[in-house]
């Protein structure tokens, strides 16, 4: 497999052209960090918007509070602070697939001026269609896993990427070793919210081998089983950013009050800690 980068003629560093070889003829496709998501009318618990978040008791401030009318300003400032020490290191986001993780990945790529990729999407595009990907998952599990590994191998050899990694990234020692080429962050989202995201966005159903007629309780049960199988791999990540903990830290009434900016700010803080530790270790290893 070969993936090559070509910077598009625009001010954004978030789009790429790729060439991908995965048991299929040469494919040329375009990956962009922004696309609309289709909605479905399947019955799910309604999302209620709550009043403005309360001030955190420990004095912690959210990205929204810090930046006033433009909540992304605080995140952009932190990204500028982190970038010199990050030195183009790729960031891998692991955890259950959800629109929250996807939105966060794209937002981080934007503020860091990185490229964004979803590893599952690359495997899917190599297969040709969602149905072909689903068939590969079901009839040739080993072949699908090999494809996931090939995608990760190429992505891990490149810099300045934010990658939303699929579940296969944490299911083998080979893939876990490839993630060590970058910084891995577990985006921990409560399963009920992930289930709601999956039902709202039918494009995610195929990733979990679920039919379009599946109900919310069935999705939640399926995700609970998958989570038990996967959380051991997620826990190996360099750091964890929990949606529930961020909400509590910032004094929010409800998890739904957490914004992508809030999550991005927490991820960048964790990245900053990791780069500082690495710098200290490198300094300690140098001879006097």
N, C-alpha and C positions, 0 to 999 in steps of 0.2 A: 504494500500500500504506500502511496505517496501523497502527501498533502503539501501544496506549495502556496505561499502567501503572495498576494499582489495588492499593494495599497491602492485603493480607488482614488481618483482625482477629486477629493473633497476635503474639507477641514476636519472631518471626523476620522478617528482611527479605529472605528468599530465595525468596518465591513471588510470582507475578504472574498476573493475568488479562490476556489479550491479545486484540486484534482485529486480524486480518490479512487484507489483501486482496491476492491474488496470482493474477490470471487466474481466480479462483474466487469463488463467492459468499462473503459475510461469514462468517468462521469465528470462533468464540469457544472458546478453549481455555485450559487451566490448565497452567502449567509449574512443576514442583516439582523441587528439586535432589536428591531422593532417590527412587530406584525400584529394584526388584530386577532383576537381569539374568539372563536365561535361559541355561542351560548346554547344551552339546551333548556327545555322546559320540564325536565325531570323533577319530581318533588323532592325538595331538600329543605332543611331548616332555613328560615329567612335570616338575612343579615340586617341587624338593626344598628343604626348609627347612634352613638351615645354623645353626651355632652363633652365639652372640651376636657382634656386630661387634667387631672389635679397635679399640683406640684409634688415632686417626690420628697419624702420625708428626710432623705439623706442629703438633700441639696443637689442631687443629680439633675441635669437638664437634658431635655430631648433636643434632637436636631431642629425640630419645629420651633421650640422656644428660643433657641440660640439665634436662629436665622431670621426670625420675624416673618415677614411676608414671603421670603424665599427660603424654604427649609433646606434646600440643597446647598446653601452657602457654607454651612458648618461642615457638611460632608466634603465639599470641595477643598476647604481649608485643611481638613485632616488629611485628605488625599495628597495635597501638596506637601504636607509635613512628612508623610510616610514614604512618598515616592523615592527620594534620594537614597534611603536605606533599603528599600525594596529592590532597587536595581533591576527592574524588569522581571522579577521572579513571577512565575505563573501562579495563579490562585485557583485551586480546585474546590468547588462547593459540592459536598456530598450530603446525603439525606434523602428522605422520601420525595419523589418527584411531585412538584406542585407549582402552581402559578406564582406563589410567593417566592420560592427559590429562583424561578426563572426571572421574575421582575427584579429581584435583588441582584442577580448576576449581571443583567444588562445595565442596571444603574451603576454598579461598581465599575464595570468596564468603561462606562462613559466618563465617570469622574476621574478615573486613573488614566484615561486615554489608552486603554487596552483594547484588544480584540475580544469579542465574545463568541463562545461556542457552546453548543449543547451536544454532548457526545452521543446521546441516543438519536438525535436528529441526523447526525452524520452517518450513523449505521443505517438508519432508515432510508436516507437519500441514496446510499450506496446500493441498498436492496432494490430501490426503485419506487416502491409504494408502501403505504402502511400495511396493506394486506399481505404483501410479500414479506415484510418484516415480521408480521404476526405469524405467518406460516413458518418462517425460519426459526422463530422462538419455540414454536410448538413441535416441529418435526426434526430440527437439527440444533438442539440446544448447545452442543459442543461447537458447532460452526458459528452460531450466534455469539458465543463467548469469545471465540477466536477473533471475530470481527470487532468486538468491543476492545479487546486487547490491542489489536492493530491500530485502532483509532487513538487509544490512549498513548500508545508508543510514539506515534507521530506528534500528537499534541504536547507530550511531555518533553519533546526535543526542541520545542519552540518557546520563545519568551513572550512576555507582555500579553498574556492571555488570562481571561477569566473563563473557566470552564465549569458548566453545570454537568457534573459527572453522573452517569446512570448508575443504577444499583450494581451492575456488574463490576464497577470500579473497585468495590470493596469486598468482592467475593472470591478473590484468588490472591495468593502471595505475589504472583507476577504483577498483577494490576496495582496492588498496594505499593509495591516497590517503585512502579512508574510514578505514582502520586508523590513519592518522596523527592522527585525532581522539582517540586514546587511546594507551596504551602496549602495544606488541606484544612478546610473549615467545615465542621458539621453544622448545617442549618437545621436545627431541631424544631419542627412544627408539630403541634398537637395533632393526633390522628384524625380527630373529628373535623378539623379545619382542612387537612389534606383531603379527606373524603369529600368534603363539600366542594373543594377545588376541582377534584377529579370529575364529579358529577356535573358541575357547571361547565367545564371545558371538556367536551367529548373527545377531543384529540388525545387526551391523556389515557383514555380507557384502554387503548391497544397496548400501552406500555405495561399494563397490569393484566393483560389477557382477559379483559372484561368486555361483555357485550353491551351494546347501546341501550338495552332494555333493563339493565341492572338497576336495582333500587339503592337508595342511600344506605340503609342498614347492611345490605349485602356488600357494598363497597367498603364500609367501615370494618366489617368482619374480615374481609379479604386483606385489607391493609394491616389489620392487627396481627394476622398470621405472618405476613411478609415482614413486618417490623421486628418481630421476635427473631426471625432468621437473619436479619440484616444489621441489627443494632450493634452487634459485636464488632463488625467491620467499621461502622460509623464511629464507634468509640475510639478507634485508633487514630482519628484525625488529630492534627496539631492543636486545635482549639474547637470549642463548641460555642455557638451563639444560639440561645434558646429564645424563641418568640415569647414564650410564657414568662421567662425570667426578665426579658427586656421590658415587658409590660409592667411587671412588678417593680423593677428597678426605677422606672420612670413615673410610678404612681398612677398608671392608667387604670381606669375603671374596668375596661374590657380589652381583651387581646386585639379585637378589631380596630382599636384606636392606634395601634402601632403602625407607623408609616414605613415605607421602603427606606426613607432617609434615616429613620431611627435604627433600623437593622443594619444599614450600610455603615453607619457611624460605629456601631458595636463591632462589626467585622474589621473595620480599619483599626480600631483600638487593639483588637486581638493581634492583628498583623503587626502593628507597631511593637507590641510586647515581644512577639516572636523574633522580630528582626533585631531588637535590642539584646535579647538573650544570645542570639547567634553572634552578634558583634562582640559581646563580652567573652564568649567562649573562644572566639578566634583570637582575641587579644590575650587571653590567658594561655593559649597554646603557643604563642610566639616566644622564642628564646629571648632571654635578657641581653 
